[in-house]
């Protein structure tokens, strides 16, 4: 048994560096339109630099222009199992980008889509085994949507741990318009709504606060969920082994 374990460790030690040298290159192979009319580009991702033949991956992106700029794919160990995975940009804008993951499967010798929703501006926290999705939508980043995820026991499915969302106070009214119902959204820019969810402890709280109070440091220290409850996990880049956040 001891000999078998030593052999397995040796094989993994040989395999990991070989996969770590893998490079991913995406090329467009087709186009199609989504249900809302947006043009999507189908790409084929080929792999070079490994000591084995890795099957190509086919994916879709809304930001084909990146192919001629920074590229749309990179190699990252997103589920912290010691093997690099494939990350693909599915869409990109001025301040936000969305990503999807293809996880390495040693048994099949290829990359497989993780099956979850796209993540916004993802950040990795290897020391805690967490992945953060962070999107901003205005007011210099004050309006935001954040979710921290952990991988399940299989290491292939993301499970939400905490989330925090800030938006302006919105009132939705409706009125009959012939055969149809018309809905109107009214935004009150003087009020902010904070929604905080702790999935582990079954906490779902919402707060409405006047914007003017966010200029008060004492108020911010007590009520700013993004700096308080949301980061109670103490997820900070300095705690990672390599001192980075992704």
C-alpha positions, -999 to +999 in steps of 0.1 A: +000+000+000+028+024+009+045+017-024+012+024-043+007+057-025+043+068-032+038+059-069+006+079-071+022+109-055+051+107-080+027+104-109+008+135-097+041+154-093+050+146-128+015+154-142+010+188-126+040+206-140+032+193-174-004+207-173+009+239-158+028+246-190-004+244-211-014+274-231-049+281-244-055+298-278-090+308-290-100+311-327-134+322-340-152+294-359-188+308-363-214+333-353-250+332-341-276+355-326-291+351-291-329+353-284-326+391-279-307+396-311-272+400-297-244+386-319-224+358-303-191+344-316-184+307-313-148+300-305-126+269-305-100+268-278-069+247-286-042+238-262-004+236-266+025+230-244+012+199-225+028+165-227-005+150-239-032+158-265-060+178-249-094+180-267-104+214-279-131+233-261-160+251-279-174+282-262-194+314-269-184+350-263-202+383-268-168+401-269-151+388-300-131+420-303-109+408-274-096+381-297-075+407-314-065+425-282-059+407-249-075+374-258-106+358-242-091+329-223-065+322-196-053+293-175-060+296-137-065+270-109-100+283-100-111+254-079-078+251-060-070+214-067-035+221-079-044+219-117-049+248-139-084+253-154-097+272-184-112+307-179-131+323-208-144+359-210-181+357-221-187+394-222-167+426-215-176+463-211-161+495-197-160+484-161-173+449-159-166+415-175-182+381-171-163+348-171-171+311-172-150+282-161-140+249-177-125+226-150-097+201-157-108+165-154-079+142-149-100+111-156-111+123-191-080+143-198-099+174-208-117+205-197-154+204-188-177+234-183-185+238-146-222+244-153-228+275-132-237+311-139-211+335-153-191+353-127-184+391-127-148+403-124-140+372-105-113+371-078-097+340-063-089+335-026-069+303-025-061+304+012-098+304+020-109+283-010-133+310-021-143+327-053-158+362-054-180+377-082-181+415-081-200+439-104-204+476-102-232+496-118-226+533-110-218+559-084-181+552-086-187+516-075-211+523-047-238+505-065-226+469-066-235+432-066-212+408-049-213+371-041-187+350-024-188+313-034-171+281-020-166+249-040-186+218-028-169+186-018-165+175-054-146+207-062-167+211-093-198+231-082-199+266-067-221+272-037-230+308-026-218+317+009-225+355+012-239+381-010-243+419-008-262+441-032-267+479-032-291+497-055-312+528-056-347+526-041-370+514-068-408+516-068-427+495-094-462+506-104-486+490-129-516+501-149-539+485-174-532+495-210-558+479-231-552+441-231-518+445-215-505+456-181-479+484-182-452+484-156-432+515-146-401+517-126-394+548-105-359+552-091-353+574-060-316+584-062-317+599-027-321+565-011-301+533-012-313+498-006-288+473+009-296+436+006-274+412+025-277+374+024-258+349+046-266+316+030-249+295+057-269+310+086-301+317+066-300+355+070-317+377+044-318+414+054-327+446+035-320+482+047-330+515+032-307+544+039-306+581+028-276+587+005-265+617+026-255+594+055-229+577+034-207+608+038-206+602+076-175+580+084-191+568+117-223+557+099-203+540+072-183+521+098-214+506+114-237+501+084-216+496+053-223+459+048-197+454+021-170+464+047-188+448+077-209+417+076-202+408+040-164+406+046-168+389+080-152+360+062-120+380+065-113+374+028-083+396+021-055+392-005-029+394+022-041+362+037-033+342+006-002+321+005+012+341-024-001+374-012-023+378-042-061+378-048-061+359-081 
